Amino acid sequence: MNKPLLLLFVLAGLLLAGCSPTLVAVNEDIDKEFRETFKPLNQSLVAALWKNTSRGYRRLGTKRFGEKEDTALMQLVNEIYFNPQMPHTYEIVDEFYSEDGGSGPVMVTSGKHGYSVSFHNNTPEYYVSVLQIQPNEQQHYLVAAIYNLEDDEWVLDKVFPVRYAMLGKTAAYMFEMAKSWEKRGFMIDAYVHAHGARNLVEHSGDHIIYKDKKEILKYRDQLAKKIEAAYSKYPIRIGAISSSPQIFDFDMAFHEKGLYPAIHYISNVPGSDYEAQVQEAKDIKEYMTKHMPDLAQNQGYVFYRRFTLDPRVDTEPYFSNAFIDYNNNFGK
């Protein structure tokens, strides 16, 4: 087996407690021919994900992997819909290799993409392939595949998947957009984008860690407090409207590859009265335009999502439907 030349020292995160720096090669610093070794392994992993059969990916793994039936991988295949019509392709985001990693906790960091992969290593030699896959039209995932050299053969030991982007928009992108909206004076739009960034990073777990994770979580909470201070605490009851709707959240909607605000509110209007529901959504928009200037109304799409109960606290089944304000035209 050809060994790659280790050309670069990376202080692999600076690892975790009790670890010393390890010689790690990254991307082009790994021998090109050696990198080819892992292409068929990655292809087999991606194919197994789409087939969604435990036998398919157990066959790829070490004995440890097969015995414990890797929980992170099971969570991935159970969580998302793998569209069989989508091409079973992947993109290699980063690769890391070490031949003297020893055993114990390891963290390798991507300087280009702003994340770290943290894992417990079992053999002196390991290889990390970080892949980006798109299982359906909406979602992109990062999948970190940890390979160990055992009995002179490279085998899959761990798989760590996390949501990476929605319609191509990453948490880092949403975070920057949130700060841009706040600078322009639109606090609700800022919160909406910060909320979207939070939704991605808070599901990243302990193994793929985004660089700005703490800042994103903190920023979203700061904006939430500012909104509550400006408009009273949630829910925001609009007594000026005859149906007295209550806004209980601002969220993000993805539409035509754009990110747009969604106003979540509880409605008392009967489900059978569609015209009254449309009128209520129009009234909420008119109220917000006059009394809540922190939302930019002229950005094309604003979603008004009607709920019969507050899904955050109510255990009873609720019904929801949405109205889209597109250039001042409401529709279902």
C-alpha positions in Angstrom: 0.0 0.0 0.0 1.3 3.4 -0.9 1.7 5.7 2.1 0.9 9.4 1.6 3.4 12.0 2.4 2.5 14.1 5.4 3.4 17.6 4.4 1.6 19.7 6.9 1.2 19.9 10.6 -2.3 20.6 11.7 -2.9 21.0 15.4 -5.9 18.8 15.1 -8.2 21.2 16.8 -6.1 21.3 19.5 -7.7 18.1 20.1 -9.5 17.3 23.3 -8.3 17.3 26.9 -5.2 15.2 27.5 -4.2 15.0 23.8 -1.0 16.2 22.2 -0.7 17.6 18.7 -0.8 14.9 15.9 0.7 15.0 12.5 -2.3 15.3 10.1 -2.3 15.8 6.4 -5.2 17.7 4.8 -6.7 17.5 1.3 -4.0 18.2 -1.4 -1.3 17.5 1.2 -2.3 13.8 1.0 -0.8 11.8 -1.8 -3.2 11.9 -4.8 -3.0 8.2 -5.5 -3.7 7.4 -1.9 -6.8 9.6 -1.8 -8.2 7.5 -4.7 -8.3 4.5 -2.3 -11.3 6.0 -0.5 -13.4 7.0 -3.5 -15.0 3.5 -3.9 -15.5 3.3 -0.1 -17.3 6.7 -0.1 -19.4 5.7 -3.1 -20.4 2.5 -1.4 -21.5 4.5 1.7 -23.6 6.9 -0.3 -25.2 4.1 -2.2 -26.0 2.3 1.0 -27.6 5.4 2.4 -30.0 5.7 -0.5 -30.9 2.0 -0.3 -31.5 2.5 3.4 -30.7 -1.0 4.4 -28.8 -1.8 7.5 -27.1 -4.8 5.8 -25.7 -2.4 3.1 -23.8 -0.2 5.5 -23.0 -2.8 8.1 -21.0 -4.6 5.4 -18.8 -1.5 5.0 -17.9 -1.2 8.7 -15.6 -2.6 11.3 -16.8 -5.2 13.7 -17.4 -2.5 16.3 -19.6 -0.6 13.7 -21.6 -3.7 12.9 -22.1 -4.7 16.5 -23.4 -1.4 17.8 -25.3 -0.5 14.6 -24.0 3.1 14.5 -26.7 5.3 16.0 -25.8 8.5 14.2 -26.2 6.7 10.8 -29.5 5.2 11.9 -30.7 8.6 12.9 -29.8 10.0 9.5 -31.6 7.4 7.5 -34.6 7.6 9.8 -34.7 11.4 9.8 -34.6 12.3 6.1 -36.2 11.3 2.9 -33.8 9.9 0.3 -35.5 10.7 -3.0 -34.7 7.8 -5.3 -35.0 10.2 -8.2 -32.1 12.3 -7.0 -28.7 11.4 -8.3 -26.7 9.4 -5.8 -23.8 11.8 -5.9 -21.6 13.4 -3.3 -19.0 16.1 -3.1 -15.8 15.6 -1.0 -15.6 18.7 1.2 -12.4 17.8 3.2 -10.1 14.9 3.8 -7.8 14.3 6.7 -5.2 11.6 7.3 -2.9 10.6 10.1 -0.7 7.5 10.5 0.3 8.2 14.1 -3.0 9.3 15.7 -2.9 6.7 18.4 -6.1 5.9 20.2 -8.3 8.4 22.1 -10.1 11.6 21.4 -9.3 13.5 18.2 -10.5 16.7 16.6 -9.6 17.7 13.1 -10.6 21.2 11.9 -11.4 22.6 8.4 -9.8 26.0 8.0 -11.8 26.5 4.8 -15.3 25.5 5.8 -15.4 26.5 9.5 -16.2 23.2 11.3 -14.4 20.6 13.3 -14.9 16.8 13.4 -14.5 15.3 16.9 -14.3 11.5 17.4 -12.7 8.8 19.5 -10.0 7.1 17.4 -9.4 3.4 17.8 -6.3 2.7 15.6 -3.0 4.6 15.0 -4.0 5.2 11.4 -7.2 6.9 10.4 -8.7 8.7 7.5 -11.6 11.1 7.5 -13.7 11.8 4.4 -16.2 14.7 4.9 -18.9 14.4 2.2 -21.7 16.7 1.2 -24.8 14.9 -0.1 -28.2 16.1 -1.2 -30.8 13.4 -0.5 -33.7 15.5 -1.7 -34.5 18.9 -3.2 -34.4 20.8 0.1 -31.6 19.5 2.2 -27.8 19.2 2.1 -26.0 17.1 4.7 -22.4 16.8 5.8 -21.4 13.2 6.4 -18.1 12.6 8.2 -16.9 9.0 7.5 -14.1 7.8 9.8 -12.0 5.0 8.3 -9.6 2.9 10.3 -6.8 0.6 9.0 -7.3 -2.8 10.4 -5.6 -6.0 9.2 -4.1 -3.9 6.3 -7.6 -3.0 5.1 -9.4 0.3 5.3 -12.8 -0.1 6.9 -15.6 2.3 8.0 -15.6 2.8 11.8 -17.9 5.7 12.4 -20.3 7.9 10.5 -21.4 11.4 11.7 -24.1 13.1 9.6 -25.5 16.6 10.2 -27.7 19.0 8.3 -25.6 21.4 6.5 -27.8 23.6 4.3 -31.4 24.2 3.3 -31.9 25.0 -0.4 -28.1 25.6 -0.5 -28.2 28.2 2.4 -25.8 27.3 5.2 -25.9 28.4 8.8 -22.9 30.7 8.2 -24.8 32.4 5.3 -28.0 32.8 7.4 -25.9 34.2 10.3 -24.3 36.9 8.1 -27.7 37.7 6.6 -29.2 38.1 10.1 -26.5 40.6 11.0 -27.1 42.5 7.7 -30.8 42.7 8.4 -30.3 44.1 11.9 -27.9 46.7 10.6 -30.6 47.9 8.2 -33.1 48.2 11.0 -35.2 45.1 10.4 -35.0 43.2 13.7 -37.7 40.6 12.8 -36.0 39.7 9.6 -32.7 39.4 11.5 -34.3 37.1 14.0 -35.9 35.0 11.2 -32.4 34.3 9.6 -30.8 33.8 13.0 -33.5 31.3 13.8 -32.8 29.4 10.6 -29.1 29.3 11.4 -29.9 28.1 14.9 -32.0 25.3 13.5 -29.1 24.0 11.6 -26.3 24.3 14.2 -28.3 23.1 17.2 -28.8 19.7 15.5 -25.1 19.4 14.7 -24.4 17.3 17.9 -21.1 16.7 19.4 -19.2 15.3 16.4 -19.4 17.9 13.7 -19.0 21.3 15.4 -19.5 24.6 13.5 -17.1 27.3 14.2 -19.7 30.0 15.1 -22.1 27.7 16.8 -22.0 29.4 20.2 -22.2 32.9 18.6 -25.2 31.8 16.4 -27.1 30.4 19.4 -26.4 33.5 21.5 -27.3 36.0 18.8 -30.6 34.4 18.1 -31.5 34.5 21.8 -30.4 38.2 22.0 -32.7 39.1 19.1 -35.6 37.2 20.6 -35.3 39.3 23.8 -35.2 42.5 21.8 -38.4 41.6 20.0 -40.1 40.6 23.2 -39.0 43.9 24.8 -40.3 45.9 21.8 -43.7 44.2 21.4 -44.3 42.6 24.8 -43.8 39.0 25.5 -45.2 36.2 23.2 -47.9 35.7 22.3 -48.5 39.1 20.8 -52.2 39.5 21.0 -53.6 41.9 18.3 -56.7 43.3 19.9 -57.2 45.8 17.1 -58.3 42.9 14.9 -61.8 41.6 15.6 -60.7 37.9 15.7 -57.9 38.8 18.2 -55.1 36.7 16.6 -52.0 36.0 18.6 -48.6 36.0 17.0 -46.4 33.4 18.8 -43.4 33.1 16.7 -41.4 34.4 13.7 -39.8 31.7 11.6 -38.2 31.2 8.2 -39.8 29.8 5.1 -38.0 28.5 2.0 -39.6 29.3 -1.2 -38.3 29.4 -4.8 -34.7 29.0 -3.4 -35.1 32.1 -1.2 -35.4 32.6 2.5 -38.4 34.6 3.7 -40.1 35.4 7.0 -43.1 33.4 8.2 -45.5 34.9 10.8 -46.9 32.2 13.0 -50.2 33.1 14.7 -53.1 31.4 16.5 -56.5 32.1 14.9 -60.0 31.8 16.2 -61.5 32.1 12.7 -63.5 28.9 11.9 -61.7 26.5 9.5 -64.7 26.5 7.2 -64.6 30.3 6.6 -61.7 30.6 4.1 -62.6 34.2 3.1 -62.4 35.3 6.8 -59.1 33.5 7.1 -57.7 35.4 4.2 -59.0 38.7 5.6 -57.5 38.0 9.0 -54.1 37.4 7.3 -54.4 40.7 5.4 -55.4 42.5 8.7 -52.3 41.1 10.4 -50.1 42.4 7.6 -51.7 45.8 7.8 -51.3 45.9 11.6 -47.6 44.9 11.3 -46.9 47.4 8.6 -48.2 50.2 10.9 -47.1 49.0 14.3 -44.2 46.5 13.7 -41.8 48.3 11.3 -39.0 45.8 12.1 -40.3 43.5 9.4 -39.5 44.4 5.8 -42.7 44.0 3.9 -41.4 44.7 0.4 -39.2 41.6 -0.1 -41.5 39.7 -2.3 -42.7 36.9 -0.1 -44.0 37.0 3.5 -45.8 33.9 4.8 -48.6 34.1 7.3 -49.1 30.7 8.8 -52.4 30.2 10.7 -52.6 27.7 13.6 -55.6 26.6 15.6 -53.5 26.0 18.7 -50.0 26.9 19.8 -47.9 23.8 18.8 -45.2 24.8 21.2 -47.3 24.1 24.3 -50.5 22.4 23.3 -50.7 18.6 23.3 -54.0 18.4 21.4 -53.8 18.0 17.6 -53.7 21.3 15.8 -54.4 22.4 12.2 -52.4 24.9 10.2 -52.4 26.4 6.8 -50.5 29.3 5.2 -51.2 32.4 3.2 -48.5 33.9 1.1 -48.3 37.7 0.6 -46.5 38.0 -2.7 -46.3 41.6 -3.9 -49.5 42.4 -1.9 -51.4 39.4 -3.4 -52.6 36.8 -0.8 -53.1 33.2 -1.8 -53.2 29.8 -0.3 
